[in-house]
């Protein structure tokens, strides 16, 4: 057994030491249990459990698979010995069992209470809005957060972009600081023009000295605007129906800004149909603008206003005699949705840009939340890529680009099959940012690397004795290409190796010679770095052994503890874990990596060999490959997210908020999002190195 699995065994020993004299049942019949039972000492395991009732009564790993009643009678406790992904689901199946249940990290399993939120917007709809529009003679719309939304979380985020630009100019003050000081000297309904003239006075600059900065602020506002298409369609339709249509806004931006934006969507309003608080020296929020509107425009006609602000757009308008209909802002919808807890985590500029893009994707329709609990359902593969995987992939690729520059890496080597999409996504990001770095895609698998690196009987034993769930016949067919082995009573693995040694040597030599020839053509040297998802760095070690290099490795997560022998011999760095978290066990990305692995696959099965000409010999395709078109659509969503991020914030080179992205990924997978059956049906777990089994990840 490889040393890396000893860590898992040692951790189990430490966590469950006090239960050594107890009768223990392990829930799970996969690799974790195979590893544990192969190396455990002193524990009293009496049986196994599995979700499949067909397995009850069978003996696996020398232990019986039991039903619930038998477990209650013959065991003292259950340990859920699987990937963390399944813990809560498995425990839900064991609700009511009469003996204690533990997760394999040593924690007592407990039922998670759901935080049910109330959605006050569920009764709103376009049908209701249209009924009111049809009945009205005069229809007005708020602009910001109603017809249009920003792809950042708040207006202040625009000022944070300006702060970055002012810092480069070494003005001496932050933009936000100076802006806030200037506002204090102005009337309530100030204009952007007044604001900048006041800033010039306070900075002792000549008139118009900050004209470029003023234009830049408007440019940023325009760049961050996203139309709420459905409401914009209502606006256009109201115009076509002959309604008098107005824009009413308390914002400080000039009328030319509104007209430019509207005209880009083929909307041309007559003069006098854009009412701005700074031009009228009146405000929606205190009712004065509504008084002007009723007196000079409505004049007794039936009027309707559509807006997002409860006070300024709803209450004050109603006081003046204007009928209203609420169009909740993206942030308001966010606050009552199933991902509302993320609002408390948004702090850094990176997190607000990332969250802003997600709000744009999820809440451009103000009437999207119709369930009482505000549940957000991911319905399309593109949306799965954009909202679930997009922030993770973007963050890793930005980190990877930064690390490769710092380490002066000349070429990044993406490993199959995880690197199939990941390489494309990294190259896409570089193209969007105007960056250049050489990349390559290397055919490899843990199985192929281990076989090609076999140089001794010890190497062969290490490889063939790695945990495997299956028969001897299947093990030798899958691991060494030897078909039709007859199982002999009493024979150990070493006996089979001795008997079939000539065939084994022939297979190993064929794989090794072809792979070495292939590697020789891939131009791998000290200027290259390995890119992989994680975790122990074995492929990195084998590649360095085969190529006689010392290439570093960049990972999503990695075991950087002393228990991992690879860390002593090669440089390994991980994105989604803090320095003190050497094993990455606190990372949500690591805990839910199984979903990323299912997405980041290739259209072919595990690579078992590569010829000198670079032709891949692969294991049969499995479910993830059968659903490869869905993966392509998810990949498109990831690239859409990357594109939007670069468009909105790429030029500012904002430091990544890795902790936020890591947390949000786990939060979304763990219940923040729900997923349609169509989405869930394309995600499978398979490990051809360890077994022939496949299982759905969402079940």
Secondary structure, 3 states (H helix, E strand, C coil): CCCHHHHHHHHHHHHCHHHCCCEEEEECCCHHHHHHHHHCCCCEEEEEECCCHHHCCCEECCEEECCHHHHHHHCCEEEECCCHHHHHHHHHHCCCCCCEEEECCCCECCCCCCCCCCCCCCCCCHHHHHHHHHHCCEEEECCECCCEEECCCCCHHHHHHHHHHHHHHCCCCCHHHHHHHHHCCCCCCCCHHHHHHHHHHHCCCCCCCCHHHHHHHHHHHHHHEEECHHHHHHHHHHHHCCCEEEEEECCCCCHHHHHHHHHCCCCCCCCCCEEEHHHHCCCCCCCHHHHHHHHHHHCCCCEEEEECCHHHHHHHHHHCCCEEEECCCHHHHHHHCCCHHHHHCCCCHHHHHHHHHHHHHHHCCCCCCCCCCCCEEECCHHHHHHHHHHHHHHHHHHHHHHHHHHCCCCEEEEECCCHHHHHHHHHHHHHHHCCCCEEEEECCCHHHHHHHCCCCHHHHHHHHCCCCECCHHHHHHHHHCCCCCCCCCCCCHHHHHHHCHHHHHHHHHHHHHHHHHHHHCCCCCCCEEEEECCCCCHHHHHHHHHHCCCCEEEECCCCCCCCCHHHHCCCEEECCCCCCCCCCCCCHHHHCHHHHHHHCCCCCCCEEEECCCCCEEECCCCHHHHCHHHHHHHHHHHHHHHHHHHHHHHHHCCCCCHHHHHHHHHHHHHHHEEECHHHHCCCEEECCCCECCEEECCC
